Amino acid sequence: MALKKALIVDDSKSARAVLKRMLDELALDVDTVESAADAINYLKDKHPDVIFMDHMMPGMDGFEAVRHIKNDPQTAAIPIIMYTSKAGDVYLSQARELGAVGIISKTISPVGLKESLFELGLVDDRRISSASVKDTPVSGDSAAQASEETLSREQGKYHADIEDLRRLMDEQTIELHKSMWLGIESVSHEIFNRLNKEREEVLEKILSASVEKNKTPLSIYIISVLLLLSMFFNASLFSDVYQLEKRLASSEEKRQFAEELVQAADSHQPVLRDNRVVAEEGGAEAFIQNRQYSVTEFIRWAQGKVIEYPYDELALNENRINEIEEVLAKALESGFVGSIELQTHVGRFCLSRDEDGNFVLAEGGMPVTECEYIGNQQQPDDTPSTHQSLGFANYLSEKASLIDQGISIEVASTPRATEISGYPEQTAQTTVNDWNRVAQLNNRITFKLIPAAVE
């Protein structure tokens, strides 16, 4: 009797290895592929008896692959089992609507796996037979030797299973974190939009009621409070600038320059700064004022600089190095000393899938409510390390030497719930172009400069 053939579709190498080992012990002929696209190509000339399909995969995900397989008359009859860490009645219902016969967990036991295959008629009975049992009887020394060899094989297999399971759990933890971030992002923006709408409705009712009663509208008090807050914020900004100027005009810098003047006087040489000869009388104060102005101008320029980047790229990769080099060069030229923080902001784009299953910008004229996905597939969470390419991380390592000149470089990510530009409401009247225009404004890099404190 020919062996039943199974196909495993999973981007996790360890998950494929664990499931393949269990299927091998159930006497199935097993093939594996690492992506949904590879599975579609495999099915063009092969016809397995069952397919185990992962859900979360790069490119085309498991549900898309199931839909594609079931829409093809040549492969529609092949039973598909979702092999995933997801669970629940809602997920099972979605899987069965697409044509999957069921779901199994990535931590399923051999007994549970055989139960599932028995129901599909792919194994003869529910009993699990040990692969180590032999039909030929042995005795004496041969029996003892065979027993030791069997025990050694079993121990080796168990150790391998434990390592595979450990790797599988690590990968599942990463997948669960990714799903959690995407879920939190979606729910948080729904709550944000609902609260905005409720706030506008309450303010409108309060204003209408106040006008009808011919009393001073409560909105006037609200506006007054907002104006006071705005004035306080502006005063705080001016205070920061004033403190910055005090630091830049510190006595330490004056003392350092005074020492240069003394040395110059001893050698009867003029003091050169910024290609200018500084007069001996009053030169220190004049130079410090000029340098103070230069650093202040640099900080104003840098904190107003914005670097936008495409939706399908990481915020910090090799394409941003030239612009960041410009900022560092101006910092050195101005004499800035302190920390330069690269702040990444991530836009939430309206995306759809292309023919290959990859996310691209959705068609501009359609309503935003028809987007397949709203978010940023390249940067699913707000961890700073996930916003950098390996090449950019190496670039930052090379720039660590700037600390000798008093400049340190930090990377920080701004939570995407903190929006630079507010998104429009997700209604049928809002087009994808309107939404993605705001998303691009939020998809940027800004600079925060923190001058070093002078004691």
C-alpha angles and dihedrals in degrees: 000000000000117000118253112248124226129190121208117201112191135129090214112091094200093048090052091049094050095049093042091054092053092047092048089056088053089056097251124144104236132201124180136202128181102220142034091243090056089050092054090051091046091055093055091082105009132066115199122193093232138010125212106204127195116213108210108056134141114264111359110026127216097266091052090050092050090051091050093048094047092049091057112082090210093060104022094101096056109107113237124202118193107231103197148124091243119100143166138096094276093054092045090051092051092049093050093047088059092049105266114141093217147311133263128193122246086236094055117142123237089251092053091047092052090049089056093047092046090057089055092049093243095122129041102231143356096251118109111220120201114245089214096065113104127201094214112086118228133188144189118003092353091057092049092048092047090049092052092047091049091049091049092050092048092049091050091049092049092050090050090048091051092051091047090049091049092052090045092053091050091053092046090052089056091048092049091050090050092049090046093053092048091049094047091048093052095046094044093055092047089053091045093052092045093050091049091052093047091048092053091048092050093048091049092051092047091050093048093048092049093051092049092052091048091233131131103284114247087225088070089061091046092051090047091053091049090050091051091050089050091051091049091050092050091048089052090052092051089048090054090052091049092051089048091053090049090054093049091051092050123152090239092066090046091053092049091052092045089057089054090051091052092049090048091050091052091052094038090235127133119243114247121206126165089352090302130115109235115215115238093231112065091348097124094056093045094049094047090051090051092048091046089055091048094053093044091051090049092052092049090049095046096045089052093049117107127190115197120199135192122271092241097053135075114257094241114039137125092286091067098049097091094055092046089049088056090056093048092048091053090047091055092044093052094046094243115172121192142052127328111201119199105211116199121205121191124210123214107231131196104241139180133184126261126215091281093052095253122137115252134164110289121243108287100228100052123094117271089233089072095059114128091213135006114200140056115294093189093055109028096170140029099250107130093222091059090058093061132077120222090249092054092048088054089049091054090050090056090050092056087095089073087080086079087064093047099262125117125184122215133180122216132171121218113221107254089229085071098076125195090200121026118241121234120248116281097245135133089257093061112086127213089247090057092049098043092047088063091041090057091051088055093046098085150108122239133182130236117192122201112187116217115259114247117216 
